[in-house]
Amino acid sequence: MAAAIRRAFPGRREGIFAPEGPGINVRGDRDGNGADVDGVFETPAAVRDAAVLVPLVDRPEGMTVLLTQRSVHLAAHGGQISFPGGRVEPEDTDAVATALRETEEEVGLSPTQVEVVGRLDTYHTRTGFRVVPVVGLVSPPFFLQPDPFEVQEVFEVPLAFILDPGSRQRQSREFKGAQRSFWVFPYNERYIWGATAGMLVNLCDVLGVPHMTPEGRMDFHPPRP
């Protein structure tokens, strides 16, 4: 399936990892919400740039998506499920550098074990972050050493589960006096929601439904435009 993933993404080309610009689509927490949620979304004086890694683990039994559960004591999104990643630092050359650096710091995954194959749409969060999701293939075996200050747990979810349309739900709840809707992937006892779920929906839009071609190879339908 790794070959099919590579075909679905544009690869690591110069300029494609910019947060915004020609040909770069933008999504965010506002999607699917009306004007009545304007007070829910922060509008900081300057957008804070960030990047995350969307690690697709190429296991013999099937591709998985690696996720983290953030430590509960963290001020921002404590206890929530997320991709490894964080803010862009001055020394980072691009979003790929940010995503790989943060992933190594958070879970101990070496950048040498990640094959960057492309990106998802830039995602604007309610809290004012502009996030570039970098998609990477990871081949076992690998050794993880999570930073206990930032990460409570690292776990994997089958990609087949994520791609199944029946796995995602659109839910809503009242927040700051307004109904806010968002994507959710309930998985066993896990509750994957918010920006992470929104990025997973984007991944589903890119990959579509896996199928076997007449030549006997795994591919996805529909392909990325």
C-alpha positions in Angstrom: 0.0 0.0 0.0 3.0 2.3 0.4 3.3 2.6 -3.4 -0.4 3.6 -3.6 0.2 6.3 -0.9 3.1 7.7 -2.9 1.0 7.9 -6.0 -1.7 9.8 -4.2 0.6 12.6 -3.0 2.7 15.0 -4.9 6.0 14.2 -3.2 8.5 16.5 -1.6 8.8 19.4 -4.1 10.0 22.9 -3.5 7.3 25.3 -2.5 4.5 22.9 -1.8 4.9 23.1 2.0 4.2 26.8 2.3 1.3 27.5 4.7 -0.6 29.5 2.0 -0.2 30.5 -1.6 -1.2 29.6 -5.1 -2.6 26.1 -5.3 -2.7 25.6 -1.6 -6.1 24.8 -0.1 -7.1 25.9 3.4 -9.5 24.3 5.9 -10.2 24.9 9.5 -12.3 24.7 12.6 -14.8 27.3 11.1 -15.8 24.9 8.3 -19.4 23.9 8.7 -20.1 26.5 11.3 -22.1 29.7 10.7 -21.5 33.3 11.6 -22.9 32.7 15.1 -19.6 31.1 16.1 -17.5 34.2 15.4 -17.0 34.8 19.1 -15.7 31.3 19.6 -12.7 31.8 17.4 -9.7 33.8 18.5 -8.3 36.3 16.1 -4.7 36.9 17.3 -2.8 39.9 16.0 -0.4 37.5 14.2 -1.2 34.0 13.1 1.0 31.4 14.7 2.5 29.0 12.2 2.8 25.3 13.1 3.3 21.9 11.4 2.4 18.3 12.3 3.5 15.0 11.0 0.8 12.6 9.7 2.7 9.3 10.2 1.4 6.4 8.1 3.1 3.2 9.4 3.5 0.6 6.8 2.9 -2.6 8.8 2.6 -6.1 7.2 -0.9 -6.5 8.5 -2.0 -3.1 7.1 -1.2 0.6 7.1 -1.8 2.5 10.3 -1.9 6.1 11.4 0.3 7.0 14.4 -1.3 9.4 16.9 -0.5 10.8 20.4 -2.5 11.6 23.4 -1.2 14.8 24.9 -0.4 14.9 28.6 -3.3 16.1 30.7 -1.4 18.9 32.4 -0.7 20.8 29.2 -2.4 24.2 29.1 -3.2 23.9 25.3 -5.4 20.9 24.4 -4.3 18.8 27.4 -5.4 15.2 27.2 -6.5 15.5 23.6 -5.5 13.2 20.7 -3.2 14.8 18.1 -0.5 14.3 15.6 3.0 15.0 16.7 4.0 18.5 15.9 4.2 22.1 17.1 5.2 25.7 16.4 7.5 26.7 13.7 10.9 27.8 15.1 13.3 30.4 13.5 15.8 27.6 12.6 13.2 25.6 10.7 13.7 25.8 7.0 10.1 24.8 6.2 7.1 22.9 7.5 8.8 19.6 6.9 11.7 20.6 9.2 9.2 21.7 11.9 7.1 18.5 11.7 10.2 16.2 11.8 11.9 18.1 14.6 8.8 18.2 16.7 8.0 14.5 16.1 11.5 13.5 17.2 11.3 15.7 20.3 7.8 14.4 21.3 7.9 10.7 20.5 11.6 10.0 19.6 11.0 9.0 16.0 14.1 9.8 14.0 13.6 11.9 10.8 15.7 9.3 9.0 12.9 6.8 9.4 10.3 9.1 7.8 9.8 9.3 4.0 7.9 12.6 3.3 5.4 12.0 0.5 3.4 15.2 0.5 1.0 17.3 2.5 -2.6 17.9 3.4 -4.5 21.3 3.2 -3.4 24.0 5.6 -5.6 23.9 8.7 -6.6 27.0 10.7 -7.5 26.1 14.3 -9.9 27.9 16.6 -7.0 29.0 18.8 -5.2 30.9 16.0 -2.7 28.3 14.7 -2.1 27.9 10.9 -1.0 24.3 10.6 0.7 22.5 7.7 0.1 18.7 7.9 3.1 16.8 6.5 2.4 13.3 5.4 5.1 10.7 5.9 5.6 7.0 5.5 7.2 5.2 8.4 8.6 1.6 8.0 9.0 -0.6 11.0 10.9 -1.5 13.0 11.4 1.8 14.9 11.9 2.7 18.5 9.8 5.4 20.2 10.7 7.3 23.3 7.8 9.7 24.1 8.5 12.8 26.1 6.3 12.3 29.2 6.0 16.0 29.8 4.2 16.4 26.4 2.9 12.9 25.5 0.9 10.6 27.7 0.6 7.8 25.1 1.4 6.9 21.5 -0.9 4.6 19.7 -1.9 3.5 16.1 -5.2 3.4 14.4 -5.8 1.2 11.2 -5.9 3.4 8.1 -8.7 1.1 6.9 -10.8 2.3 9.9 -10.1 6.0 9.1 -11.0 5.5 5.4 -14.3 3.8 6.2 -17.0 6.5 5.8 -18.9 4.9 8.6 -16.1 5.7 11.1 -16.5 9.5 11.0 -19.3 11.5 12.6 -20.3 15.1 12.6 -21.2 16.2 16.1 -21.9 19.5 17.8 -21.9 21.0 21.3 -22.5 24.4 22.9 -19.3 26.3 23.4 -19.2 29.9 24.6 -22.9 30.3 24.0 -22.9 29.0 20.4 -23.4 25.6 18.8 -20.1 24.5 17.3 -20.0 21.5 14.9 -16.9 19.3 14.3 -15.7 16.0 13.0 -15.2 13.0 15.3 -13.7 9.5 14.9 -14.7 7.4 17.9 -12.2 4.5 18.0 -12.6 2.0 20.8 -12.3 4.1 24.0 -10.6 7.0 22.1 -12.3 10.2 21.0 -10.5 11.7 18.1 -12.0 15.1 17.3 -11.3 18.8 16.4 -8.3 19.7 14.2 -6.9 16.2 14.2 -10.2 14.7 13.0 -10.5 17.5 10.4 -7.1 16.6 9.0 -8.1 12.9 9.0 -11.1 13.8 6.9 -8.8 15.7 4.6 -6.7 12.5 4.3 -9.8 10.5 3.4 -10.7 13.1 0.7 -7.2 12.6 -0.8 -7.1 8.8 -0.6 -10.7 7.9 -1.1 -11.5 4.2 -1.0 -8.6 1.6 -1.5 -9.2 -0.9 -4.2 -7.3 -3.4 -6.3 -6.5 -2.5 -9.9 -6.8 -4.9 -12.8 -3.0 -5.2 -12.7 -3.3 -6.5 -9.1 -1.9 -3.5 -7.3 -3.4 -1.6 -4.4 -4.6 1.9 -5.4 -7.0 4.6 -4.2 -10.1 6.0 -5.8 -10.6 8.8 -6.6 -7.1 9.9 -7.1 -6.0 13.4 -6.0 -6.9 16.0 -8.8 
